[in-house]
Amino acid sequence: SASYIVINKTYMDDSITSKQTEEELVELAHQLIPLMDSMNMKIMKFYSNSKKLVNSLDPTLLSKKVTFGDKDPIFEESKVLGMHWDADKDIIRYVSKFKDVE
């Protein structure tokens, strides 16, 4: 549920989770929006590699790292909790000043 994500999967101002299906992810995201709004914490940067989720959201809620091509969203690599997430490849990398570690 959305409250579980806020309590257990939120670090500073980032909530990070995954779901088995895109339908579960869409449902969760649409629960999180009003929950966060009720606490005066508007979601500002949804970032997901689920095309179904991204297409279901108001574009003003999406990270600037998500853009739209002719039909499909385009995902740029983004940082989360000091790590880099390549949404297209679904890989999280820790980037040190010496080298990337996957």
OpenMM code with the backbone's topology and positions (N, CA, C; nanometers):
from openmm import Vec3, app, unit

residues = "SER ALA SER TYR ILE VAL ILE ASN LYS THR TYR MET ASP ASP SER ILE THR SER LYS GLN THR GLU GLU GLU LEU VAL GLU LEU ALA HIS GLN LEU ILE PRO LEU MET ASP SER MET ASN MET LYS ILE MET LYS PHE TYR SER ASN SER LYS LYS LEU VAL ASN SER LEU ASP PRO THR LEU LEU SER LYS LYS VAL THR PHE GLY ASP LYS ASP PRO ILE PHE GLU GLU SER LYS VAL LEU GLY MET HIS TRP ASP ALA ASP LYS ASP ILE ILE ARG TYR VAL SER LYS PHE LYS ASP VAL GLU".split()
positions = [
    Vec3(0.0838, -0.1188, 0.0000),
    Vec3(0.0000, 0.0000, 0.0000),
    Vec3(0.0882, 0.1250, 0.0000),
    Vec3(0.0276, 0.2353, -0.0318),
    Vec3(0.1020, 0.3612, -0.0399),
    Vec3(0.1627, 0.3990, 0.0944),
    Vec3(0.0888, 0.3771, 0.2029),
    Vec3(0.1431, 0.4136, 0.3349),
    Vec3(0.2664, 0.3298, 0.3693),
    Vec3(0.2689, 0.2028, 0.3295),
    Vec3(0.3863, 0.1183, 0.3518),
    Vec3(0.5082, 0.1766, 0.2796),
    Vec3(0.4896, 0.2220, 0.1569),
    Vec3(0.5995, 0.2796, 0.0791),
    Vec3(0.6528, 0.4050, 0.1475),
    Vec3(0.5639, 0.4916, 0.1938),
    Vec3(0.6071, 0.6150, 0.2592),
    Vec3(0.6858, 0.5825, 0.3868),
    Vec3(0.6376, 0.4873, 0.4642),
    Vec3(0.7020, 0.4539, 0.5918),
    Vec3(0.8317, 0.3751, 0.5720),
    Vec3(0.8330, 0.2795, 0.4800),
    Vec3(0.9447, 0.1857, 0.4700),
    Vec3(1.0349, 0.2011, 0.3480),
    Vec3(0.9926, 0.2738, 0.2484),
    Vec3(1.0687, 0.2821, 0.1241),
    Vec3(1.0997, 0.4256, 0.0836),
    Vec3(1.0911, 0.5172, 0.1792),
    Vec3(1.1192, 0.6575, 0.1509),
    Vec3(1.2431, 0.6992, 0.2281),
    Vec3(1.3379, 0.7582, 0.1577),
    Vec3(1.4643, 0.8036, 0.2151),
    Vec3(1.4803, 0.9506, 0.1790),
    Vec3(1.4863, 1.0339, 0.2813),
    Vec3(1.4899, 1.1788, 0.2601),
    Vec3(1.3636, 1.2177, 0.1824),
    Vec3(1.3790, 1.2537, 0.0558),
    Vec3(1.2609, 1.2897, -0.0230),
    Vec3(1.2438, 1.1998, -0.1458),
    Vec3(1.3036, 1.0811, -0.1433),
    Vec3(1.2907, 0.9840, -0.2526),
    Vec3(1.2213, 0.8587, -0.2015),
    Vec3(1.1204, 0.8156, -0.2727),
    Vec3(1.0571, 0.6859, -0.2458),
    Vec3(1.0977, 0.5932, -0.3585),
    Vec3(1.1445, 0.4746, -0.3221),
    Vec3(1.1964, 0.3813, -0.4222),
    Vec3(1.1334, 0.2449, -0.3986),
    Vec3(1.0741, 0.1904, -0.5029),
    Vec3(1.0162, 0.0568, -0.4913),
    Vec3(1.0000, -0.0040, -0.6294),
    Vec3(0.9637, -0.1296, -0.6310),
    Vec3(0.9324, -0.1974, -0.7565),
    Vec3(0.8123, -0.2875, -0.7311),
    Vec3(0.7474, -0.3297, -0.8352),
    Vec3(0.6316, -0.4185, -0.8261),
    Vec3(0.6449, -0.5276, -0.9311),
    Vec3(0.5748, -0.6370, -0.9104),
    Vec3(0.5799, -0.7493, -1.0038),
    Vec3(0.5142, -0.7167, -1.1371),
    Vec3(0.4082, -0.6348, -1.1344),
    Vec3(0.3379, -0.6016, -1.2590),
    Vec3(0.3239, -0.4514, -1.2727),
    Vec3(0.3083, -0.4087, -1.3955),
    Vec3(0.2872, -0.2658, -1.4201),
    Vec3(0.1521, -0.2206, -1.3642),
    Vec3(0.0541, -0.3082, -1.3643),
    Vec3(-0.0771, -0.2733, -1.3094),
    Vec3(-0.0659, -0.2402, -1.1609),
    Vec3(0.0112, -0.3211, -1.0859),
    Vec3(0.0335, -0.2938, -0.9433),
    Vec3(0.1054, -0.1603, -0.9246),
    Vec3(0.2003, -0.1328, -1.0120),
    Vec3(0.2769, -0.0090, -1.0041),
    Vec3(0.1885, 0.1125, -1.0301),
    Vec3(0.1033, 0.1032, -1.1307),
    Vec3(0.0114, 0.2133, -1.1624),
    Vec3(-0.0828, 0.2372, -1.0443),
    Vec3(-0.1365, 0.1294, -0.9886),
    Vec3(-0.2273, 0.1425, -0.8745),
    Vec3(-0.1569, 0.2093, -0.7565),
    Vec3(-0.0351, 0.1657, -0.7268),
    Vec3(0.0410, 0.2239, -0.6168),
    Vec3(0.0677, 0.3726, -0.6404),
    Vec3(0.1119, 0.4066, -0.7575),
    Vec3(0.1420, 0.5473, -0.7878),
    Vec3(0.0186, 0.6347, -0.7704),
    Vec3(-0.0944, 0.5836, -0.8149),
    Vec3(-0.2172, 0.6623, -0.8043),
    Vec3(-0.2718, 0.6658, -0.6613),
    Vec3(-0.2218, 0.5805, -0.5731),
    Vec3(-0.2515, 0.5906, -0.4297),
    Vec3(-0.1564, 0.6897, -0.3625),
    Vec3(-0.0313, 0.6913, -0.4083),
    Vec3(0.0690, 0.7795, -0.3478),
    Vec3(0.0376, 0.9274, -0.3686),
    Vec3(-0.0141, 0.9618, -0.4838),
    Vec3(-0.0381, 1.1035, -0.5156),
    Vec3(-0.1301, 1.1688, -0.4122),
    Vec3(-0.2509, 1.1164, -0.3880),
    Vec3(-0.3362, 1.1819, -0.2882),
    Vec3(-0.2834, 1.1671, -0.1450),
    Vec3(-0.2155, 1.0550, -0.1148),
    Vec3(-0.1591, 1.0386, 0.0188),
    Vec3(-0.0562, 1.1474, 0.0465),
    Vec3(0.0348, 1.1676, -0.0458),
    Vec3(0.1373, 1.2705, -0.0273),
    Vec3(0.0746, 1.4096, -0.0256),
    Vec3(-0.0235, 1.4334, -0.1115),
    Vec3(-0.0935, 1.5624, -0.1124),
    Vec3(-0.1596, 1.5902, 0.0224),
    Vec3(-0.2148, 1.4854, 0.0862),
    Vec3(-0.2826, 1.5045, 0.2146),
    Vec3(-0.1856, 1.5487, 0.3243),
    Vec3(-0.0556, 1.5255, 0.3024),
    Vec3(0.0470, 1.5678, 0.3978),
    Vec3(0.1186, 1.6946, 0.3503),
    Vec3(0.0592, 1.7610, 0.2490),
    Vec3(0.1192, 1.8811, 0.1888),
    Vec3(0.2587, 1.8534, 0.1345),
    Vec3(0.2765, 1.7343, 0.0776),
    Vec3(0.4040, 1.6944, 0.0179),
    Vec3(0.3753, 1.6527, -0.1269),
    Vec3(0.3681, 1.7506, -0.2140),
    Vec3(0.3346, 1.7233, -0.3532),
    Vec3(0.4476, 1.6470, -0.4228),
    Vec3(0.4095, 1.5405, -0.4921),
    Vec3(0.5077, 1.4646, -0.5698),
    Vec3(0.5483, 1.5495, -0.6898),
    Vec3(0.6790, 1.5645, -0.7075),
    Vec3(0.7297, 1.6545, -0.8112),
    Vec3(0.8046, 1.5826, -0.9228),
    Vec3(0.8557, 1.4636, -0.8975),
    Vec3(0.9443, 1.4018, -0.9963),
    Vec3(0.9246, 1.2506, -1.0042),
    Vec3(0.8092, 1.2054, -1.0518),
    Vec3(0.7951, 1.0617, -1.0747),
    Vec3(0.8971, 1.0208, -1.1791),
    Vec3(0.9672, 0.9133, -1.1534),
    Vec3(1.0628, 0.8593, -1.2505),
    Vec3(1.0495, 0.7089, -1.2474),
    Vec3(1.0073, 0.6523, -1.3566),
    Vec3(0.9849, 0.5090, -1.3653),
    Vec3(1.0202, 0.4627, -1.5054),
    Vec3(1.0593, 0.3364, -1.5176),
    Vec3(1.0828, 0.2836, -1.6511),
    Vec3(0.9616, 0.2064, -1.7021),
    Vec3(0.8483, 0.2231, -1.6363),
    Vec3(0.7229, 0.1640, -1.6806),
    Vec3(0.6516, 0.2624, -1.7731),
    Vec3(0.6445, 0.2274, -1.9002),
    Vec3(0.5749, 0.3138, -1.9962),
    Vec3(0.4279, 0.3277, -1.9591),
    Vec3(0.3694, 0.2186, -1.9087),
    Vec3(0.2288, 0.2215, -1.8695),
    Vec3(0.2069, 0.3229, -1.7572),
    Vec3(0.2954, 0.3230, -1.6581),
    Vec3(0.2825, 0.4185, -1.5478),
    Vec3(0.3033, 0.5610, -1.5966),
    Vec3(0.4105, 0.5841, -1.6683),
    Vec3(0.4421, 0.7188, -1.7154),
    Vec3(0.3276, 0.7755, -1.7991),
    Vec3(0.2699, 0.6923, -1.8841),
    Vec3(0.1602, 0.7387, -1.9689),
    Vec3(0.0313, 0.7612, -1.8909),
    Vec3(0.0199, 0.7045, -1.7694),
    Vec3(-0.1020, 0.7203, -1.6899),
    Vec3(-0.0987, 0.8445, -1.6011),
    Vec3(0.0181, 0.9070, -1.5897),
    Vec3(0.0352, 1.0201, -1.4978),
    Vec3(0.0228, 1.1542, -1.5685),
    Vec3(-0.0164, 1.2532, -1.4922),
    Vec3(-0.0148, 1.3911, -1.5398),
    Vec3(0.1312, 1.4258, -1.5701),
    Vec3(0.1608, 1.4722, -1.6900),
    Vec3(0.3015, 1.5022, -1.7255),
    Vec3(0.3704, 1.6005, -1.6310),
    Vec3(0.2949, 1.6832, -1.5612),
    Vec3(0.3573, 1.7782, -1.4681),
    Vec3(0.4154, 1.7082, -1.3460),
    Vec3(0.3781, 1.5812, -1.3226),
    Vec3(0.4305, 1.5054, -1.2089),
    Vec3(0.5584, 1.4309, -1.2431),
    Vec3(0.5968, 1.4299, -1.3693),
    Vec3(0.7113, 1.3499, -1.4137),
    Vec3(0.8426, 1.4255, -1.3987),
    Vec3(0.9465, 1.3500, -1.3740),
    Vec3(1.0813, 1.4049, -1.3719),
    Vec3(1.1143, 1.4630, -1.5087),
    Vec3(1.1982, 1.5635, -1.5107),
    Vec3(1.2429, 1.6200, -1.6383),
    Vec3(1.3302, 1.5203, -1.7148),
    Vec3(1.3703, 1.4122, -1.6496),
    Vec3(1.4505, 1.3082, -1.7144),
    Vec3(1.3637, 1.2152, -1.7989),
    Vec3(1.2312, 1.2318, -1.7912),
    Vec3(1.1389, 1.1540, -1.8730),
    Vec3(1.0818, 1.2476, -1.9784),
    Vec3(1.1116, 1.2191, -2.1030),
    Vec3(1.0585, 1.2990, -2.2126),
    Vec3(0.9851, 1.2061, -2.3081),
    Vec3(0.9153, 1.2621, -2.4018),
    Vec3(0.8375, 1.1803, -2.4937),
    Vec3(0.8871, 1.1982, -2.6357),
    Vec3(0.9097, 1.0838, -2.7034),
    Vec3(0.9440, 1.0848, -2.8440),
    Vec3(0.8146, 1.0880, -2.9233),
    Vec3(0.8144, 1.0262, -3.0406),
    Vec3(0.6937, 1.0236, -3.1224),
    Vec3(0.5774, 0.9588, -3.0483),
    Vec3(0.6012, 0.8441, -2.9856),
    Vec3(0.4946, 0.7732, -2.9152),
    Vec3(0.5355, 0.7296, -2.7755),
    Vec3(0.6604, 0.6908, -2.7581),
    Vec3(0.7047, 0.6325, -2.6327),
    Vec3(0.7866, 0.7304, -2.5501),
    Vec3(0.7821, 0.7138, -2.4173),
    Vec3(0.8676, 0.7967, -2.3324),
    Vec3(1.0146, 0.7613, -2.3515),
    Vec3(1.0996, 0.8589, -2.3276),
    Vec3(1.2446, 0.8411, -2.3345),
    Vec3(1.2967, 0.8669, -2.1936),
    Vec3(1.3768, 0.7747, -2.1415),
    Vec3(1.4266, 0.7845, -2.0053),
    Vec3(1.5753, 0.8149, -2.0056),
    Vec3(1.6143, 0.9282, -1.9477),
    Vec3(1.7558, 0.9587, -1.9299),
    Vec3(1.8011, 0.8969, -1.7982),
    Vec3(1.9305, 0.8673, -1.7885),
    Vec3(1.9843, 0.8157, -1.6631),
    Vec3(1.9612, 0.9195, -1.5542),
    Vec3(1.9269, 0.8720, -1.4359),
    Vec3(1.8955, 0.9612, -1.3251),
    Vec3(1.9714, 0.9185, -1.2005),
    Vec3(1.9851, 1.0109, -1.1054),
    Vec3(2.0498, 0.9786, -0.9788),
    Vec3(1.9432, 0.9544, -0.8729),
    Vec3(1.9685, 0.8538, -0.7889),
    Vec3(1.8825, 0.8281, -0.6749),
    Vec3(1.9711, 0.7821, -0.5592),
    Vec3(1.9626, 0.8532, -0.4493),
    Vec3(2.0415, 0.8222, -0.3302),
    Vec3(2.1900, 0.8076, -0.3597),
    Vec3(2.2435, 0.8952, -0.4440),
    Vec3(2.3856, 0.8936, -0.4751),
    Vec3(2.4276, 0.7886, -0.5760),
    Vec3(2.3315, 0.7151, -0.6303),
    Vec3(2.3616, 0.6133, -0.7310),
    Vec3(2.2971, 0.6547, -0.8628),
    Vec3(2.3459, 0.5985, -0.9704),
    Vec3(2.2899, 0.6268, -1.1021),
    Vec3(2.2010, 0.5110, -1.1443),
    Vec3(2.0811, 0.5452, -1.1946),
    Vec3(1.9891, 0.4427, -1.2428),
    Vec3(1.9692, 0.4611, -1.3916),
    Vec3(2.0067, 0.3599, -1.4677),
    Vec3(1.9820, 0.3571, -1.6112),
    Vec3(1.8488, 0.2859, -1.6295),
    Vec3(1.7421, 0.3625, -1.6505),
    Vec3(1.6071, 0.3060, -1.6561),
    Vec3(1.5878, 0.2164, -1.7775),
    Vec3(1.6525, 0.2483, -1.8892),
    Vec3(1.6370, 0.1642, -2.0087),
    Vec3(1.6926, 0.0244, -1.9848),
    Vec3(1.8080, 0.0151, -1.9194),
    Vec3(1.8709, -0.1146, -1.8915),
    Vec3(1.8305, -0.1697, -1.7549),
    Vec3(1.7644, -0.0863, -1.6726),
    Vec3(1.7239, -0.1192, -1.5361),
    Vec3(1.8438, -0.1635, -1.4527),
    Vec3(1.9473, -0.0801, -1.4538),
    Vec3(2.0716, -0.1054, -1.3803),
    Vec3(2.0983, 0.0128, -1.2868),
    Vec3(2.1294, -0.0183, -1.1623),
    Vec3(2.1703, 0.0847, -1.0670),
    Vec3(2.3204, 0.0726, -1.0482),
    Vec3(2.3910, 0.1849, -1.0590),
    Vec3(2.5369, 0.1865, -1.0442),
    Vec3(2.5754, 0.2856, -0.9362),
    Vec3(2.6703, 0.2464, -0.8552),
    Vec3(2.7326, 0.3403, -0.7641),
    Vec3(2.8480, 0.4036, -0.8406),
    Vec3(2.8538, 0.5342, -0.8411),
    Vec3(2.9582, 0.6042, -0.9151),
    Vec3(3.0522, 0.6696, -0.8148),
    Vec3(3.1726, 0.6192, -0.8100),
    Vec3(3.2734, 0.6823, -0.7248),
    Vec3(3.3563, 0.7751, -0.8128),
    Vec3(3.4420, 0.8515, -0.7519),
    Vec3(3.5254, 0.9397, -0.8327),
    Vec3(3.6349, 0.8634, -0.9060),
    Vec3(3.6481, 0.7328, -0.8751),
    Vec3(3.7517, 0.6520, -0.9399),
    Vec3(3.6992, 0.5699, -1.0562),
    Vec3(3.5821, 0.5037, -1.0365),
    Vec3(3.5269, 0.4215, -1.1448),
    Vec3(3.3823, 0.3860, -1.1111),
    Vec3(3.3075, 0.3435, -1.2138),
    Vec3(3.1703, 0.2973, -1.1960),
    Vec3(3.1719, 0.1542, -1.1450),
    Vec3(3.0808, 0.1232, -1.0558),
    Vec3(3.0655, -0.0129, -1.0050),
    Vec3(2.9212, -0.0530, -1.0266),
    Vec3(2.8977, -0.1679, -1.0962),
    Vec3(2.7598, -0.2141, -1.1183),
    Vec3(2.7269, -0.3218, -1.0202),
] * unit.nanometer
topology = app.Topology()
chain = topology.addChain("A")
for resn in residues:
    res = topology.addResidue(resn, chain)
    for name in ("N", "CA", "C"):
        topology.addAtom(name, app.Element.getBySymbol(name[0]), res)
